[in-house]
Amino acid sequence: MHKFVHSIHTSNRAAARLNTIFISRHSFLKYFSTDITQPATIVDTIPATLITTKKPAIQIVNPYVNPDTGSPLKTDEMPIQFRHLIASISKNKMEDALVQFAAIEQSDPLMLHALTVSGFNALIRAVSDPTRRFFKNYTYEQRVVHSRKILDSLESSGKKPNIKTFEHLISLYTKTEDIESIKHLLSWMKARIINAKNSKPMLQCLIHANTGAGNLRHAMEYFHKLRQLELNSVDPFNVLMRSQAHYNQEDNLKQTYALIQDSGCTPTVSTFEIMSSFYFAKRDYPTVLKYIDLCKQQCKPATGHAPGKLSVSMYYMLAFILNNQGAFKEAHKAITDMKSFDMKLTKQLMVENIFAQAFQCPSGHVDGTKRIWMEYVKLPDILQSHGRILKAMAHLFGPMSSPEDLATLEKLCMESGIGYSTMLTCLVSGYTSIDDMNTARMILSHLESLEKPASPQLHSRVVQAYARIGNISEAISYIQTLNKMDIAVHPTTLYYALGKALRVQPDLAGQLETMILEMIPEMTKEHMYKRAGWSDKKNTSEVEETLE
């Protein structure tokens, strides 16, 4: 009997928990949807407390404050909703934390008086992050509205925002590039964070914010204050230059760079990275190379940077430019230098390097890229995942029609440590992408002879390639062959082939239509034409007349 009663209580608690989650998520959507659709400038979304004098609050007894000490209750003495909020913040489950915050704010806002400034800061930081699930489709202006709600709650709790609050807010506000809002925010923060006015993080934020707001005189004022904290250091210059580059202030950027030399400071890798990145975005590649060369001459390798005195991003820029100029060996050296620091960029650059070489070399000329290609194919989970490399490989090998060609390929696979059947599969995809269907079919037959049947996806790619080049009769023939082998062609491929037939060979579209309806009995003719990209009624009637 005791177990039965306990199970009932457990079930009730579980049901209550589910109901709380549902209500909380509803509260979140309601709480954070306020004012979002209303046309308003960012200035309108700034709390009144940012620009007006705060009115005296009515004294209310807070049940979550110890009456003797005036301090908030300990976390384990707080209600379960608050403890869940704290747990979510501590575990960085910020989506859950935002839901829980919205629910508490609506049901019992006094409870949030026990939340620390760090907790509020974590919530503001989550709102500012566009990758968060709840806010990934929101504009920066909408995120400002949400941050305001959290900021209002922070101030109503009687706490003062700190430098971290400001850093998160200024990061969010500067992304909106709304000058008036930034100015209001600066005034608000300077009035509240007196003890942090001359701290390094505060000065860096003030430089960035004033640069974005166009207050160049104030930006330079804070720049000189930062210099006083870091005498003979180039870091203040880098802070100012980074802000000027962010706001595309080229003349000011050049002047600040010149000031470094006049001040007797030594530029760092970061200094040249700022300059080269700025001009790389403008596609001024000669200027980028100039600053990269200066970096090599003047800088020592810094901690966390790739070997050879450059940063990872500078190696990326260098390899990209050299690759476009046809200096493939030099580009590959830059790629090799950065390989151990950023594998994602390395893979991307290796693809570009091989692709550029493939289409600037004579067809069948493998020697020019064999070394880098062999390095590339050894990378895990890479060969079959990138269409550009497959296309480049097929172009490099050129047409293959003899057993000798396949023997050479098999030997190369053994040297590079990649499976022969895997390579054959990749080359079929590659040859279909460059419309060399004869070679693709030959390798496909060879693959079948090795008792390594190709996947339905690979067969579908062959059908799609035939349709793409307008050879509808071969596409139909291949589909019929696959049907006899009981291999299903992907429906999307069938619709693509039908759409292509309707445009280039409408006399064969009827045969394709019959085949599709037999393979997909639940498909209606109207829906089939729509999936084939032929949804216009006039065009549909014309096609039906042709088919009849």
N, C-alpha and C positions, 0 to 999 in steps of 0.2 A: 504493500500500500504506500509506503514511504517513497519507494522508487517511482511509483506511478505519479504521486503528487509532485515529486521533484521534476519529473519529465514534463508535467504540465507547466510548471513555473519556468523551466528552461525554454519551452516552446513559446511561452508568452513573452519572455525576454527577447528571444530571437525575432518574433514578429514585431515587437516594439522597436527593436533596432532597425529592421528593414523599413518600418514606417518612418522612423527618424531620418534615415538616409534619403527616402523619397521626399519628405518634407524639406529637408535641408537643400537638396538639389533644386527643388522648386523655389525655395527662398533665394538661393544663389542667383537663379535666372531672373527672378523678379527684382532682387536687390541691385544687381549689376546691369540691368537693362534700362534703368531710369535715365532719362534725358539723352540716350544714345542717338535716337533718331531725330532729335530736335536740332534745327540749324542753329549753330552757335559757334562763336570763335573760341579759341583756347582760353582767351582772357576771361570769357564768361564762365568757364568751368573752374576757375581758381576760387578756392573758398574765400568767403568774405574775410576770414581771419588773416588771409595773406595780405590784404590791402586796406583793412579797416581796423579800428581799435576793438579789442575783444570786450564784450559786455560781461559784467560780473555774473557768475553762475549762481543759480539758486541752490542753497545748501540742501542736499538730499542725503539721507542716511544710506550708506552703501553696505549691504549685508555681507559683502565680500572683502571688507576691510576690518582689521582687528581694532575695536573701539579703544583699546588701551594704548596701543602703539601707533595707530594710524597707518600701519603698513598693510599691504594686501595679504590675504590668507596664503598659506603655502599651497603649492600645486595639488598635493594629495588631499588637501582639505576642501578643494573646489569641486563644483559639480562635474559630472561625468562628461558633459559636452565640452567644458573647458579643458579637461584632461586630454580628451581626444584631439583638440586643437593643438595643444602643446606637443603631443606625441607626433602629429603629422608634420609640424614645423621641424622638430628635432630630427625626423627621418627624411626630411626634404621631400615629403609627399605634398607638394604645395597646391596641387589641384584639390586634394581633399581638404587641405587647410583653408583654402579660399571658400569652399562650400560651407565648412563649419563656421568660419568667421561671419559669413553673411547670415547664417541662421541665428547665431548668437546676437548679432547686431540688431536683428529684427525682434527677437523674442526677449532678450534681457541684456541690453547694452552695458549696464553697470558691471556685468561680469568681466567685460574687456578691460576694466580698470586694473585688473591684476596682470594683464599682458605687458611684458617689458617692451622698451623701445626697440630692442633687437628683434622681438617678435613682429612688431609692426613693420620694421624695415624689411624683414624677410618677405612679408606679404606684398609690400610695394615692389620689391625686386622681382617677385613672381609675376606681378601684373606687367612689369616692363619687358619681360622675356617673351618674344613673339613665338617661341617654340612651344610654350605651354599650351596644353590641349584646349583650355577654355578661351584663350585669347589669340590663337594663332591666326585667325582671320580678321582680327580687329585692327583698325588703323591706330597710329600712335596717338591721334587726337582722342579716340575712344579710350585708350589706355590711361590717358591723362585724367579723364573723368573718373575712372575706377580708382586711380591712385589718390584722387581727391577725397573719395569716400573713406579710404583707409586713413588718410591724413587727418580728416575731421575727427575720426574716432580716436586717433592718437592724442590730439590736443584736448578733446573733451574729457579724456581720462586724467587730465591734469599733468601729463608728462610733457617734457620738452624734446623736440626732435634733435638729433645729434648730427655729426658730420656725415655719418653713413646715410642718414635719411636724405641729406642734401645731395650726396653723390648719386644715389639712385634716382632722385627726382630730376636733377640737372641732366643726367644721361638721357632720361625719357623726354624732357622738355626740349633739349637741343635737337633731338631727332625730328621734332615737329617743325623746327626752323621758324617758329612763330616768335618774332623778335619781342613784341610787347609782353608776351607771357614770360619769356626768359627774364626781361627786365623786372617784372613784378616779383618773380621768384627770387631773383638776386636780392632785391630790397627786403623781402620777407625773411630770407635766410640770414642776411647780415644783421638784422635786428634781433634774431633769436640765438644765434650761435656765436656769442661774443668771445667765449674762451677759445674758439677754434679759428678765429679770423686770420691768424698768422701761422697756422699749422700748414705743413707741406701739402696734405691732401686737399685742404680747403683752398689754398692758393692755386693749386693745379685746376681745380674745378672752376674757380673764379676766372682764371685765364681763358679756359675753354668757353665758358658761358659768355663772357664779355666779348670775346672774339666773334662768336656766333651772333651776338646781338649788335655788332657793329660798333661797340664802345671801345675803340682801339686805344684811347688814352687810358682808360681804366685797365684794359688788358696789360698794357705796358707797365702801369703802376704796380699791379700784382706780380708781374714778371720780375721787376726789380726787387720786390720784397722776397720773392722766392730765391733770387740770386744771393741775397744777403744770408739766407739760411744755408746755401750751398756754394760757398766761395770757390772759385777756380773749377767749377763743375759745368759741364756742357748740358746737364740734364734740364735746367730751366729753359735753355734754348730749344731743346727737343720738344718740351711740353708746348711751348708757344708755336713752334713750327708745325707740330702735329695738328694743332687746332686750325692754323692758317691753311694747311693743306686740306683739312676736312671741309672747310668753307670756301675752297677754291680761290684763295686770295694770293695769287701768284706773285704780285709785286711785293707784298709784305713778306712772303716766304723767302724771296731772294734777299731782301734787306736783312732779315733775321739771320740767314745763312752767312751773309757777309759780316755781320756783327760778331760771329763766333771767331773769325780770324782776327778781327781787331781787338777782341777782348783777351787774346792770348790763350783761349781754351782750345783743347784738342777735340776735333769731331770724333764721334764714335760710329760704330756700325749702324746704330739706330738713326744717327743723323743722316747718313747717306741712304739708308733704307727709306726714310721719309721722302727725300728728294727724288730718288729713282722711282718710287711707287707713284708719286704725284705725276711725273711725266710719262710713266708707263700707262696710266689711265688716259692720258691725252694722246697716246700712241706716238709720242715723240721719242722714238727709239734711239736715235743718235745721242740725245741728252741723257737717256737712261744709261747707255753704255759709258758715257763720260763719268757719271757719278759712281758707277760700279768700278771703273778703273781707279778713280780717286780713292775709293774705299780700300782697294787692294794695296795701294801705295802707302796710305796713311794710317790704317787701322791694324791693331793686333787682334787675333781671334778672341772673341768674347765668349764667356760661359753661356752655353745653350745655343750657340751658333754653329753652323756647319763648318767643317775645316776649310782653310783657305781664305779666312778673313771675311767672308760674306755671310749674310743671314740666309735662311732657307728660302724666303720669298725672293731675295735677290738672285739666288741661283735659279729659281724658277723663271724669273724675268730674263736672265741671261740665256738660259737654254731655249726659251721660247723665241727670243729674237734671233739667236744663231741658227735655230732650226728653220725659221722663215727665210733666212739669208742663204740657206743651203750649206752652211758650215756644220755638217752633220757630226764629224768627229769631235769638234769643239763642244757642240751641244751635248753629245753623249758624255763627255768628261764632266760637264756641269751636272748632268743627271746623276752620274756615279757619285759625285761629291755629296749630293744631298740625299742619297738613297737611305742612309741609316737614320735620317732625321724626320722625313715625312714620306712614308711609303705611298700614300694616296696621291700626292702630287707627282711622285716619281713614276707611278704607273701611268698617270695621265700624260706626262711628258714623253714617256717611252712610246706610247701609242702614237702621239703626234710625230715623234722622230721617225718611227718606222713608216708611218703613213706617208710622210713627206718624201722620204727616200724612195719608197715604192713607186710613186707616181712621177718621180723625176729621173728614175733609172730606166734603161731599156727593159722591156718585158722579158722575164726569165733570168734577169741578172740578180742572183741571190747573194753573191759574194759581198756586195757593198753593205748589206745589213745583217749578214749571217751572225756576226758576233753579238750585236745587241738583241737580235731576234731570239737567239738561244738563251740569253739572260732573261728576256721577258717571259718566255714560255715556261720557265722554271718557277715563276712566281705562282703562289697557290691561288686556285679558283679564279684565274684571270683569262685563260685562253678562249673559253667559250662564251665569255660574258661581254665581249666588246666587238660590235659589228665592224668598226673601222679597222681593227687589227685583222679580222678575218678577210675583209676586202683587200687589205694591203698584202696579206700573205698570198692570196690567190693571184694577185697581179704580179708579185715577185716571181712566183714559180712559173707563170706563163702557162700556155696550153700544154696539157699532159695527155698523151695518147698511147704511149708504149709501155710495155712491162719494165723497160729500163728506167723510165721516169719514176715509176712506182718503187723500184728497187732503190733508187737514189733517195727518194723520200723516206723510205723505211730506214735507211742507214742514218739519215739526218735525225730521225726521231730517236734512234738509239743513242746518238751522240748528245742530244739535248735532254735526254731523260724523260721524254714524254711518250705516252702510249701511241702505237701506230694507228690503232682503230680510232682513238680520240682525234688524232691529227686528220685522218681521212674524213671524219664527221665534220670537223671544223672547215676543211677545205671544200667540202660540198656546199656548206653555207657560204663560204667565200666566193666560190665560182658562180653560185646563183646570184650573188649580190652584184657581180660585174657582168651578168648576163651571158656567161660562157656555159650554156646548157649542155653542150656535147661533153665537155670535160667533167661537169658535175655528174651527169648520168653515168659516165664511164667509171668514175671513182665510186659512185653509189653501187654499181654492179659489183665492183671489186670488193667493196665492203660486205655485200651480201654473200660473196663467195667465201669470205673468211668466217662465215657463220656468226657474224656480228650484225644482226638486223638493225636497220636504221629505225629511229623513233618516228612515230606518226607526225611529230612536229617537223622533223627534217623533210619528210615526204610532202607535207603541206607547204613547206618553203619552196620546194621545186615547182609545185602547182602554181603557187603565187608568182614565181619568177616567169613561168611561161605566160601567165596572164599579163604580167607587167609589160613584157616585150610585145604583146599583141598576138602571140601564137596560141589562139584559143583552141584550135583543133588539137594541138599537142597537150594542152591542159586537160581537155576532155578525155583524150586517150589515156593520159596518165591516171586520171581519176577512175576510169573504168578498170584499169589494171589493178589499182589499189583496192577497188571493190571486190575483185576476184580473189585478192589475197586477204580479204577481210580486214583491211587496214582503214580506219576512219580518217577522213580528211577533216581538219578543223572547220566548223561552220563559218567562221569569219573569212577563211580563205575561199570558201565556196561563194559567199556573197561578193567578195572582191572580184572573183573571176566573172561572176554574172554581170556585175557593174561594168567591168572592162569590156565584156562581150557586147553589152547593150550599146556601147559607145563606138567600138571599132569593127565588130563583126556581128551585127544584130541578127543575121541569118542563122547563127549558131546559138543564139541566146535561148531559143525555145528548147533545144536539146539539154542545155544546162539547167533550165528551169525544171524540166521533167525529172532530171537526175536529183536535183535538190529536194523536190517534193517527195520523191521516193525514199531518200535518205533521212529526211526530217518530216515525217508525216503530219506532225502537228502544225507545221508552218503554213500560213495563208499566203496567197499570191501577193496581196497588198503589202503585208509585212515584209515579205521577201524582197520586193522592189525597194521598199524603204531602207532595209538593211544594205541593199546594194547601192545606195546613194542615188536612187531614181524615184523620189517620192512625189515629184511634180505630176499633177493629174494629166496635164496635156501631154507631157512626155510619155507617161505610162500608157495612155490610150494609143499614141502613135506606135509604141513598141508592140502593143497587143495586136494592132492591125498588121504590123510586119510579121509577127509570129503566126498569125492566122493565114 
